[in-house]
Amino acid sequence: MTNTIAPIAQEIQPSTFNTMDMFLASLDVKPRTKETYRKALNRFMVWIKDNNIGQPTRTDILQYKTYLLENYTACTVSSYLTAVKSLYTYLEAEKISPNIANGIKGAKHQQGFRKDPLTVEQVKNVLAEIDTSSITGKRDYAVINLFVRTGLRTVEVARANIEDIRQESGEALLYIQGKGRDSKDDFVLLTEATLRPIREYLKLRGETSSTEPLFISHSNKNYGGRLTTRSISRIVKDNLREANIDSERITAHSLRHTAVTLSLLAGATIQEAQSMARHKSINTTLIYAHNINRIKQAPERKIDNILSM
């Protein structure tokens, strides 16, 4: 079997129809996922070209893994290697090339999270610092307040429409299209403290259609457009800085961690927190509980006590 990676490496432009395009076309995944694979494979092709590799071997794949570990996070390394391994699985199935990537492991992920949650006082300070005298301020307050009280992801907030707020069993719910979902088939509860700022914001927008985005841009350049995940992340980051919270480990995703952490601190069970956060595995939720218990029952305090006697 001949190896086609070398000719692919000579034509890295995404528009070129080659074996990589055939592989991507064979994937039964969403367009966004295909683009993620394409980006990862382009990185691999560039590396092959830069290292003058004509016929990649298993040793080359391992060297590529070493290169990735030296330059990227564990999550990115695993993502890039998954794309390469999937490509070679396809090449072997099509009898184009042996699967030289078979059995190569991804990067080990550290237990815990890459982003930190906010403390109760930090949450209060961030919300208190938002100037709600303008419609933009009303929106920002409603967005950040929604994050910390429901644990939504940025993509879920970005996808939300006004009509997704519904009444069931006497309670207000926000139906969401979760990560990896094709429809809005899940929900979070909107307490009065969560819903009120949203209502105040929508009232200032005036007459709206139920199909409009829940949160929109109010800039002259893109007025009325749906907020993107990038713009939502920027809004959160800007307001965090206004509250003197400026850390690479505290971002919009930190607000999701904050909600889960606060729910457990307030007495929610592991199962209840998992349901709110929509974690596929309860092990993810258990990490939050472990961290909370580790801090509460820290033996370091016991060391201090015995040394102070």
N, C-alpha and C positions, 0 to 999 in steps of 0.2 A: 504494500500500500504506500502511495506517495503522500508526502506531507505538503499541505497547501498553505501553511501559515506563512512561509517565506514570501510567496507572491502577494498575500494579503498585506504583509508588512510594507510592501512597496506602494500600496494604494490605500492610504488611511482615510481618505475623504469619505464621510458617511454616505454620500450619494452614489458611490461606486458600487455596482452590483457584483458582489463576489461571494466567496464562501461564507464570510461573516454575515452578509445580508441574508443568505439562504438559511443560515442557522437562526438568525433573529426571526425570520419569517415563520420558522417552524415552531416557535414558542407560543404556547397558548396562555399568554399573559397580557396584562393591560399595556397600552402604548407607553405609559410612563415607566413601567418596569423594563420594557424593551430599550428605552433610551438609557436607563441605568446600566443595562448590560452593554449597550453600545459604547458608552463612556468608559466602562471598565475594560472592555476589549481593546479600545483605541489606546488606552494606557499601556496595555500589554504589547500591542503592535509597535508602539513608539519605542518601548524598552528593547524589543527585539532588534529593531532597526539601529538604535543607538549603540547596541553591543555587537553589531555585525554578525548576527546569528542567522545562518541560512537554513539549517534543519534543527529546530529545537528538540532537545532531549529532556528526559526527566530531571537531569541535573540542572538544566537551564531553568526549568520551572521552579525548582527549589531555590536557585539563585535569585530568581525574580521575587519569590516570597521573602527572601532576606532583604532585598531592596525595598519592598513594600513595608516591612517591619521597621526599617530604619527611617522611613519618611512619612508614614501614615499611622492613623490610630488603628487599634485592633479591629474596630467595627468596619472601617474602610478596607483594611487588609482582607478580612473575611469576605466582604462583598466582592472585591476585585478577583479573589481566588475562586469564588463560586462561579463567576462568569467564565473564567478560563477552564475550570473543570467541566462545566456544562458544555462548553464549545467542544472539548475533546471527546466527551461522551457522544455528542452528535456526530463528530467526525468518524469515530469508531463504528457507530451504528450505520453510517452511510458507506462504510468500507473505504474511507478516504485516508485515514491515518490511525495508527494505534493510539490508545488512550494513555498517553504518557503522564497525565495528571491524576490518574486513578489512585486513590488512597492518600493523596496529599492533604494534610489537615490545615484548617484555617487557624487564625490567631486565637490565642486564649484571651477571653474577656475577663476583666477583673470583676469580682462580685461588687454589686453596688451600682451607682448611677454616675453618669458623666456630668450631671447638673445638680446643683444643690437646691434644697427647698428654702423658702423664706421662713423666718420666725414669725410668731404672732405679731410682735411689735413691728417688724418690718412690713408686714402686710398692712397694718393699720397706718403706718407712716406713708407708704406708697399711695394708698387711697386718699389720705388726708392732703397730700401734696398736689393732687390733680386739681387744676383750676376748672371748675365745672360751670363757669359763667358763659362759656361759648358752647356751641353745638359740638365742636370737636372735642372739647373737654368732657362733655356729657357722654360722647361716644367712647372715649378712652376709659372713662370710669366704668361704664357699663361692660366693656370688654374685659378689663382686668378683674373686675368684681366677679364676672361670670367665670373666668378661669379659676380663681382661687376658691370658689364655692361649689364647683362641679367637676373639676379635673379634666376639662375638655382639652383636646389637642388643637394646635393652631389650624390644622386643615379642617377640623370639624367646625370651628368657629367661622372660618372662611366660607365654607359651603352652606352655612345656615341661611335660610330665607325667613321672612316674616311669618309666612304661613306654617312654618315648622313649630311655632308655639301653639300648643293645643291644650284643651281642658279635658281631663279625664279623672273620674272619681273625685271631683271637686278640687283637683290640684292642677297646677300649670306644669306642663312638660315641654321640653324642647327636644324634638326628634332630630336625630343626627345621622349623618352618613359617616360611619366610623372608618378607621384605617383598614384598607383592603376590602371594603364593602362596596357593593354596586347600588345600594338603595339606602334610604333613611329608615332603617328598621330597628333602631335602638334609641334610647332617650335618657335624658338626665332630668331630675326634678328641679323646678325653678321655685325656690322659696320666695316669700314676699321680698326679702332683703336682696334677692338676686333679680327678681322680675321688675321691681320698682324702678331702678336706674335705666333698664331697657325701655320701659314705658315712657319715662321722661325724655329719653333720647328720641324715640320714635315720634313723640308728640311735637318736638321741635322740627322734625323733618316735614311736618305737614301732611298733606294727602299723599298716601302711598298705596301701591298695589301689594297684595298679599304675596305675589311672586317675586317681589324685589328682595335683594340681599338684606339680611338683618343689619349688617354693618357696611357702610359705604364710605368712599373717599369724599372728603369735603374740600379737596384742593382744586384750584382753578384748572389745573392740567387734566385731572381725571375725575371731575365731579360726578357723583352718582355711580361710579364704577365699583364693583365688588372689591372689598379689601382682599389682597393676596396674602398668602402665608408670610411672605417676606415683609410686606407692609405691616402686618400685625406684629411680627417679631420686632420690627423697628419701633412701633408705637410702645410696646411693652418696655423695650430697652431704654427708650428716651425717658419714660416715666420713672423707671428704676433709677436712672442717673439723677433725675430731679430730686429723688429721695436719698441721694448720696449712697446709692447701692450700685457699684460699678465693678463687676467681676466677670471674667470669662465663664465662670461656672454658674452664674445666675442669669438666666435668659427667660424667654417666654415659656420654654418647656419646664423651667423651674416652677412655674405656677401650677402645673399639673402635679408635680411632685409635692408641692405645698398642700394642695387639696387632699391628696391621699394621706399625707402625714397628719394634717389637722384632723381628718376624720377619725384616724386611729387614736390620736391623743384625746379626742372628745369622747371616746368610748365605743366607736364602731367596731364590729367584729371584723376579722380578716375577710370573711365571706362578703360582708356588706361593703367593705372597701374595694374588694375585687370587683363586685358588681358595678359600683359607681365608676371605677376606672376602666372597666371592661378589659381587664387583663385576661388573656387566654389561659395562662397558667397561674395558679395560686402561688407558685414559688416566687413570682415577681412581686406579689403583694407581701409575701413573707419577708422579703428583704427590708421593706419599710418597717415592719414590726420588729425585726431583729435589730435594726439600727436604733429604734426607739428604746427597746428594752436594754440594749447594750449601754446606752447613755444613762438611762434611769438607774440601772443596777451596776454602774461602773465600779469595778474593784479598786480603781485608782483612788476613789474617795475613802475606801476602807484602809488603804495604805496611808493616806494622810491622817486618818483618825488614830491609827496605832502609833505613828511617828510623833503625833502631838501629845501623847500621854507622858 
